[in-house]
């Protein structure tokens, strides 16, 4: 075990310090294949220049009609929620990411001029587009309380939680235009999920992990397929909540006493082929994985397994000397060698060293044995495919209507942190020709 750990860590470090042998190539994998038509053109959607208000925190959604929506924080205050004005902005592509419309405000933080405290700033968007309707849900953190300072006290005047807001968007079929609602404060309804039978809070501060909200492919108890959101909390790491009405109401996944990733930081959710929910959480050197197996999917009844770490020692999703937000995505794929159909898991992280060289690991899920336990899922990821050769940090991705991967990430493109860059990638690129997109 120790020998494999050392070899993997050495190989990744060598890749990142010695540079690439060709554009996008890594010594850990064979040479890249040529991208399909229109793929892999970088678009700098939100440019941060030295001394200017930065952009941060990418989020992306692929809609039922094929439009791609790319979101980001714009930070006039220069920092996170809690330090002044923060806005959420959006750009839309109507041709699968080949070209983009102008940026516009989805949530315009008012800073010190805010009529209500929760309107001071909006950021860390978590988004999902419904798989059947041209509707989009955005959940975000807001207000002027830093996450580490929030203190939720139910029914007490001194309660000061990190607020939560909800935004909706719909597309007009006749005009093709998207209309966004104003943000709505839903703080109390979210925090109430974590109050025990005696009225005591088990969470003092929280926010939903930014990037992509997971929509189930199999669970549907009302008009919409279920949504899963992974939550950062100040107390006890990560929790997961779910909604069966596209974000109107939420429920806790599992018991109030569950701690699916006690040491987890910013988290994401995905759904395994059998409907099991997987939690992927930011951790130093890689990711934490845990899974929730249903005994009754309709009611949400089930149980969490034992959390597992995926990093160099498990030949997993190694992030050399960094802890950073990333994205997990499961997509249908075809193995090129024999035409076998399977599910491919993708996980993005900064490969390192530090917050640099954002890349994507992948793992073929050919049967339930490949994800039977979190430890099994954490082991034996392939790659990585290096997306960025510069300083780079947060990333998110979504499967687009044509099967390509829309990849949105932060990069120090112009010597400042960060420009938000979009790339349209094919599975052939990410896997060096081993897999192609399936249906």
N, C-alpha and C positions, 0 to 999 in steps of 0.2 A: 504494500500500500504506500509506504513512504517513498519507494523508488518511483512509482507511477506519479505520485504527487510532484516530486522534484522534476521529473522529465516534462510534465505538462506545464508547470510554472515556468521552467526554463524556456520551453518552446514558445509560449505566449510572450514572455518578456523579450525574447530574441526577435520575434516578429515585430514588436512595437518599437524597439530601440534601433534595430538595424534598417527598418524601412521595408518597402514593398519591392518585389521583383518586377512588377508591372502594375498598371493602373488597376486598383481594386484587388490585386492578388495578395495572398498571404502565404508564407512558407508552410503554414499548417495544412493547406489545401492545394489541389492541382490548379492550373491556370484557369482563369475565368472564361466562360463562354460568352459569345456575342449576345447582347440583349436583343429582344424582339423589337419590332417596329415601334417607335415612339417611347420606348422604355428607357429608364435610367438617365434622363436629362434632369440636372439639378435646377431647381427653381428657388431662388432666395425670396421667400414670401414676405418676411419681415426683417429688415436690415438694421442691425445695431452698429453704430459707428462710435469710435472713442469719444467719450464725453457726453454722449446723447442718452436720453432715457432708454433703458434697455427693454428688449423683448425677452420673455422667458415662458416656459411651461407650455409645450405644444400639446394639442389635442386634435383628433381627426375623426371624421365620420364619413362613411360611404352610404349614400341614400338609395332607396328603392328605385328611383329613376336614373341612378347612375351619377348624380352630382356628388362632388367631393367637397366637404366643408373642412377648412383648416383654421383652427383657433389658436390664440396665444394671449398671454398677459402682455399688456403695455404698462410700463412702470414709471410714471412720472416721479414717484417718490424714490425710485432707485432701488427698492427692496420689496420684501414680501408684504402680504396683508398684515396690517398692524402698524405700519410705518408711514401711512399716508395714502395718497391716491394710487389706485391700481385699476386698470380697465381690462376688459376682455374684448378682443377684436376677432374678426372673421374675414376670410376670403373664400370665394367659391369658384370651383372649376366645373364647367358643364361638359367637358370633353375628356373626362378620365384623367385629369391631371396634366394635360398637355399645355393648357393655358389657364390663366387665373384672372378673375375680376378684381376690382379695386377693394382695398381693405375698408371695413366699416366697424362701428362700435356695436357690440352686442349688449354689453353692460358698461356704462360710463360711470366710473367712480367719481364721487363729488369731493373727495378730500375733506378739508376742514369746513367746507361750505355745505356739507350734507345736512339735509333737514332731519334725518334720522341716522343714528350712529351706524347701523348696518349698511347704509348706502355710501359709506366712506370709500370703500374699495371693493372690487370683485376680482377674483383670480382663481388659479388652479382649476380650470374647467375640466370636468369629466363629462364626456358626451357619448351619445348613441343615436343612431338613425334606425327607426323601426324597419324591420325586414320586409314588411308588407305595405306600409303606408309611407307617404312622403311627409314624415313627421320626425322631428329631432328633439331630444331632451338634453338639456345642459344642467348639471348640478355643479355648484361652485361654493367656495368659501368666500366670506365677505366681512365687512366691518373694519374695526381698527384695533382688534386684539390679536397679538401674536399667538400662534398656536400653543406655544409652550407656556403662555400665561393665562390661558382660558380657565375659568373656574365655574362650572355649571352647578347652581344651587336651586333646585326646583322650588318655585313659588316664593323665592326670597329676593328682596330688592337688590341685594349686592351680587346677585348672579351675573356672571360675566363670561359666557361661553364664546367660543369661536363660532360666529353665526354661519348659517347655511342658506343658500338661495337656490331657487329653481327658475329656469327659463325654458320656454317652449318655442319651437319654430315649425311652420307649415309652409308647404309649397302650393301656390295657385296653379292648377293644371292648365288653365287657359293662358296665363301670362308667363309661367315658368319662374315667377318671382317668389322668393322666400320672405316670410314675415315673421319677425321675432317678437315675442311678448316682452313686457317689462319684467325685471326680476321680481320674484315673490319671496318674502322671508318665510322659510319653513323650518327655522331653527328648533322651535319647541317640539314639533312633531318628530324630528329626527332624534333629538336628545332623550325624549321620553321613552324611546325603545330601550334605553340603558338604565332605567330606574327600577329598582327592585321592589318587592312586595311591601316593604316598609317605607317606601318613598325616598330611599337613599340613592343617589346617583352612583353608578359604577364607572362612569366616564366623566371627567371634568372638561375635556376639550377634545375636539375631533375635526377631521375633514376627510372627504371622500378622495381617494387616490386619483390624481389627475390623469388625463389621457382618454382611454377608451373604456366606456361602460360595456359590460358583457350582456348580450341578449341571448337567451337560450334558443337552441335550435329544436328542442324537444318538449319543453314544459310550457303548456298554455292552459290556464284555468279560466280565462275571461276573453276579452277582445284582443289582448296583446300577448305575445310570448314574453315570458318572465325576464326581468332584468336583475343582474347581480352587481352590487357595488362593494368593493373592498374599502375599509375605513381605517385610517390612522387614528389612534387614540393616545391621549396623554397617559392613560392608565392601562397597562397590560398589553401593549402592542396592538395587533390588528383584530378587527371584527369584520363580519360580512353582513350586509343587509340585502333584502330583495323586494321587488315590487311586481305585482301582477296587473297593474293598471297604468303602466308606462309613467311611473314616477309620482302619481297622485298620492299614494299611500305606500308606506314601507314597513317591512317586518324584519325581525332579527333572524338570521340563519343559525339555528342551533340554540343552545341554552345560554342564559344570561351569564352563567359562570364559565362558559367556554373561552379559552384563549388559544385560538388556532395558530397564532404566531406571536408568542409573548415578547420576543425580541425584534419583531418586524417593524420596519419603518414604512415608507410609502408603498402601498400595495396595489395589486391589480387582481382581477378575476378572469377566469375562462371556464369553459365547459368541455369536459372530456367526452369522447364519443358515446359513452353509455349514459350521459346526463349527469355524471358526478361533477361537482364544482371543484375547481382547483384554484387555490390562493397562491399567488406568486408575490413575494415581498422583498423589497430592498434590504440588502444585508452587506456588510463589509466583506469584500472578496467574492461575492456572487449573489445568490438568491436563496430565500427560504421558500419551500413548497409545502403545502398541506392540502388535503382533499376532504370534501364533505360528501358522504354517501347517503342517499335517501333511503328511508324505509317506506315513506309515503311522500312522493314528490309534490302532490297536490297541496298537502297541508304544510309542507316544508320540513316534516319530521325526518330526523336522521342523526348522524354523528360525525364529528371530526376525527381524523386519524392523528398520528403523531407527526409533528413537524419535522422536516428534514432539510439539511443545508446542501445546496448544490454549488460546488466550486471546484478548485483545482484537484483536491484530493479524490473527488468522485468523478473526475473527468467531466465535470458539469459546466455550468454557465459561469465561467471564471471571469471575475472583474479584478484585474491586478491593482492592488493598493487603492481601491476606491469603493464607496458606497453611493449608489445613485439610482434614481428612478429609471425604469425600463418598461418594456411591454411584453406580454405573453399573448400569442395568437395561435389558434389551431385552424388549419386549412385543409381541404381535401387535396390530395396529390396523387400522382401516378409515378411509379418507379420506372425510369426509362429503360432499364435493362431487360425487364420482363413484362411490363405493362400492368403490374400489380397495383391495385387501388388501395390507398391507405390514408390515414390522417397524419399530417406533419405538424409538429409543434415547433413554433418559433419563439425565441426569447432574445430580446435586445438588452444590451448593457454596454457601458463604456469598457472596452477591452483593457484600457490602461496603457502604461502606468498612470495612475490618477484619472482624472476626468478627461479622457482623450480617446481617440480611435473608437468611436461608437461602432458596434458591430452586431451581428445576429448569429446566434447558435441555432441549430435545428436538431430535432430528434424524431425519427419515424415511430409512429404508434401503429404497429401492425396487428396487435391483439391486446386484450385486456391485461395480459401479463406484463406489458411494457409500462403500465401505470398502476399496477396492482396496489402499491403502497406509495406514499410520498418519497420514501427512500429509493424505490425503483424508478420513479419519475425523475428524481434528482440525478440519477446516475447516467453516464454515457451519452452526453450530447456531442454532436458533430460540429465541425467548423473550427473557428468562426469565420463568417464572411465580414470583412472590414468595409464599413460604409464610409467612414470619415478618416482622413489621415491627419486631422487637426485636433486641437482641443475641442471636446464635445461632451455633452452631458445627457440631459433628459431626452427620451425618445419615445415614440408611440407609432403604432402601425395598424392598418386595417386592410382586409381583403376587399379589393375593388370589384366592380361588376364583371369585368373581363378576366378575373382571376389573378391579376397582378397585385402586388403589395404596395399600397401607398404608405411611404415611410416618411415621417416628419420628426425632425430632431434639431437640437441646439448645437450650434457650431461657432467657434471663434474665427469666423470667416474673414473678418476685417480687423482683426487684432482687438476685438472687444467681445465681451460675453453678454448676450449671444445673438447671432442671426438665426432665424428659424428657417430651415431648409427642407424642401420637399423633394423626394425622389420616388419615381415609379419603378419598382424592381420586379423582376420575374423570378419565380422559384428556380429556374435554370441558373440564374446568376447566383442566387444565395447559396445554392447547393452544388455549384460547379457542374451542372449538367446531370446530376444524379436523379433529380426529380423534376417534374413539370406540374403545372396546375391541373387539378382534377375538377370534377363537377359534383 
